[in-house]
């Protein structure tokens, strides 16, 4: 069955945040929503959820309030998850995208 991908990422593409304003907006909304939550495994939980819709049990135990926020569906992540799904064929793009998220989450 064919699955529609919102973003068309080729092997030669590179991640530039300015090219994905909806992704940037969702990440800003996430930052606003998690500002008061503990920082334990914050980046790991967010990236793992966005990439694979999963969170390691040790991170879940260490930061249950953040994990619950994502697993409850209260956080809009449609564009972030779609971009991760679309860039699975391009490791360099995926790594740069992940580093962008880590940098922006760390600043919260």
N, C-alpha and C positions, 0 to 999 in steps of 0.2 A: 504494500500500500504506500502510495506517495504521501510524504509529509511536507507541507508547505513550510518554508523557512522565511521568516520576516526579513532577514538580512542576507544578502548574497556576498559572502566572504570568499575570496579566491586565495589560492596558495601564496600569491605574491602581495596581498594586501597587508598593510600595517595599521595598527590601532592609533587613531587620533581622536581624542574625546570630542573635539569640535564637530566631527562628522556624525555624531550620535547624540543630538540634543535630548531625545526622550530618555536615553540611558542616563545621561548626566542629571536630568531632572529627577528620575526615580532614585538615583543615589543621593541626591540632595534631600529628598523626602525621607529616605532611610536615616540619613544623618540626623535630621531634625527629630525623628521618632525614637532614636536610641541614645540621644545625648545624655540622659540621666542614668543609663544602665551600666552595670559593671563592665570593665574592659577585658575581663578574662576571656581569651580565645575569640574576641570579637571579630577580627578579620577572618579567622579560620572558619567560624560558624557561618558567617555571611557568604563567603566564597564557596564553601562546600554546599550550602543550600542552593545557591544560584546555579552552580555547575551541575549538580546531581540530585537536587531535592533530598539531600540526606545530611545528617549531622552525626558525627561520631559520639558514642555514648559518653566518653570522658568529657567532651566539651559540653554535652547536654547537662551532665551532672555539675560541671564547674560554673556554668552560666545558664541556669534554667529559664530565667526571665527573658533573655535574648532569644534563646532557642524557641521558646513558646511563642514569642512575637512572630517569628517567621513561620513556624509550623501551623499556627492558627489561621493563616491566610489574611491577617490584618495588615500586612505590608504588601504593597503593590510592587511586583518584581517582573512583570511580564516582559518588558523590553530588555532588562538585564539578563534574564534567563534565556530569552530568545537569541541575544547576541552571543552568549556562551555556547548555545547549541549550534549556532551557525558557524562559529569559528573553530569547531573541533578539528577540522582538517588543516588548520594553520596554527602550529604550536607557537610561533613567534608572536602572532597576533594575540592568541589566548594568554600568553605570559605577560605581554604588555598590558592587556586589559586587566588581568588580575593584579598587576603591580599598581595600576591606576586606582583600582578599588582599595587596595591595602593603604596606599598613600592617603586617599581621601577619608577612609574610615579611621585611620590613625590620628588624623587631625581633629577628631571629634572629642 
